[in-house]
């Protein structure tokens, strides 16, 4: 059995964003100062990690579907605002039909990374850049929450599993 580009992208983004929203909710009792927490001085804050994770997901879906990438200003300062950003990203991902993603394995995808232009095929972009970058930021957000005392564990990070019937 083969897996489609849509199956390899949208459900993965949606599951992880659902888990991120749930673990963020578990930290609400710590207050909005949590949004500015970080693991190390040279790393992004929790808000920055969530902004980059959502940017990775919506950017990937848009690039593979060959539609404009939605622009969200990085202005979130509260946990509630971060939840809204996650929800907007989920809504966008759900709005992209599978047919616009499937068959995008060989579409050219170009991004600017500082002074460099990165050129990928759709499959290379999804598997070697978009998903790893997305999971890096999701994992770092999880680590910040855990470091700040939010009672979460591996099951919270993994979220809903795709178990066989």
N, C-alpha and C positions, 0 to 999 in steps of 0.2 A: 504494500500500500504506500502511496506517496502522500506527502503532506503539502498543502498548498501554501502560497505566500500569505494568504489571509489567515489560515490556521496557525501559521508560525508567528504571526504578528498580533493581530487584534485581540484574540483571546488571552494571550500572554500579558499584553499591556493592561487589559481590563482586570484580570485576576490580581495582578500586582498592585494596581491602583486601588482596587477594592480593599486589599489587605492594608495598604498604606493609610487609607482613610480610617479603617478600623483601629489601627495602632495609634494613629494621631488622636482619635477620640479617647483612647485609654489614657492619654496624657493631658487631657483637658483640665484635670484637677490641679495641675502644676501651673496653669495660667499662661498668658500670652508671652511672657518672657521666654518661654520655651522656644518660640519662633526664632529667637536670636542665639540660641545655644549652638555650639559647634564642638567638634572633637579636638581640634588643634587650631592655633591662631591663623595658620595659612590655609585653612579649609573653609568652605562655604558654611553658612549657618543652616539650621534646619529649614528655614524658609527658602534659602538658596538651593538646597538639595531637592526640595519638592518642586521648585520652579524648574530646575534642570531636568528632573525626571519627567515632568509633564511636557516640557519642551521636546524632549527626546521622543516621547510617544506620539504626540500630535504631529511633530515634524516628520517622523518616519511614515506615518499613515498618509499624510498629505503628499510627500515626495513620491511614495510608491503609487499613489492614485493619480499623480500628476495634476494636483489641484493646489491652490495657494495654501501656504502654511498659516493657520490662524495665529494672530499676534495677541499675546496676553502681556500687558505691562507687568514688570516684576515689582509690584508695589505692596504685596501682602505683608502685613505686620502682625496679624492675629491668627490664631489657630482656625477661627471661623472663616477668615478670608482664604486660608490655605485649603480648607475643605471645599470652598466654592471653586477654587482653581482646579482641584482634583475632579470635581463634578463636571465642570465645563469641559475638561479634557475627555472624561468618560463619554459625555454626550457627543463630542466631536467624533471620537473613535466609532461610536455606535452609528453615526450618521453616514459613515463611509461604507458603501456596499462592497461585499466580498468580490463582486465582479470587477471592481475598479482596482483591486489589489492583485487578484490572481492573474498570473501571466506577466507579472512585473519583474521576473527574475533577471532579465537582461536589459531592462531600461537603464539608461545612464542616469546616475545621481551624482551631483557635484555639490560640495559644501566648502565654505571658507573656514579654515581653522587658523586664525591669526593671519600670518602672511601667506600661508599655504592654501592651495586649492586641492581638495581631496576628491578624487574621481573613483566612483564605484560602479558596479552593476547593481541592480536592485537587490539581488540575493547577497552579494558581498556587503552591501550597505547594511541590510537587515541583520545578517549574521555576525559580521565582524566589527560593526560600529554601533548601530542603533540599539540593539538588544544589550550588548555589554555595557554601553554607556548608561542606558536606562537602569539596568540592575545595579550598577555602581552607585548611582544616586539613591535608589530605593534602599539599598543595603546601608548606605551611610546615614540616611534618615533614620532607619531602624536602630543603628548603632548609637546615634545621638539620643534618641528617646530612651534606649536601654541604659545608656550612661547616666542620664539624668534621673533615673529611678523609676521609669515607667515599667510596670510589671507586664512584660511581654516576653515571649519565647519563640522558638522555632516554628511552632504551629501557627502562631500569629503571623509570622513573616510568610510562611507558605500559603496560608489562606485556603481557599476552596480548592480541593483536589479533583482532578478528572478521573474518578474511579470507574472501573468497569462495572457494568450492571450485574 
